[in-house]
Amino acid sequence: MSAAPQLVVHRDKELMAQAAAARLITKIVDAQAARGYASVVLTGGRNGNGLLAALSSSPAKDAIDWSRLDLWWGDERFLPDGDPERNYTQAKEALLDSVPLNPARVHPMPASDGAYEVDAAAGMYAAELTAAAGPEDHGPVPTFDVLMLGVGPDTHVASLFPELPAVRETERTVVGVHGAPKPPPVRITLTLQAIRSAREVWLLAAGEDKANAAAIALSGAGEIQAPAAGAYGRSRTLWLLDAAAASQLPRDLYPPASP
């Protein structure tokens, strides 16, 4: 297992989004300088989209070579292409349409209007990940530089919900989800095995409705009951919170100097 999670607590969700965007720019630039490319897994939801919007408005984003950035997704709502509820659609609006990405390096999860059902679509995404993995990755998925996850009020991450089959999966890297407790019920998600292949996993939580989930996940809960507790990176696990989401955590978990 990775080292203990590190926590950074910001005053409010706007500051959190701006600081996380700046942190992500630095990570991407550093990886591109070291290896020539960077690989990032995006998350949807309020905090994931807030980060992308902050990145879009940051002058520092021009430091990134967007043509040498691989983008993947942690989960997706199995809806038709272009549906406003899809994470990919929201990411395009928040950031992707305004930067010069290489389309061949952008890997959205399949949409529901293809000629396959959700489990087959999940298998296709798993195959795409395997095809992108090199010998240096030592596994069926690339070693992502940063994998970002929103944390739900029920402690779910990606579309891994407490007690459901997907969070118990130990073999496959991508699975279809049936009967998710929040709409839409049918989804595609990376499993914990795939998530843990990332160098760094960042968990984003802002708002009072996330405070209990953060407290549970950081208190040693099991990953089946609290999937966020099972999300960690190979070299670093970072929780990026605002003060409201951190309000139920003991202060000794994070430094008082957190901005």
Order of alpha helices (4+ residues) and beta strands (2+ residues): beta-alpha-beta-alpha-beta-beta-alpha-alpha-beta-alpha-beta-beta-alpha-beta-alpha-beta
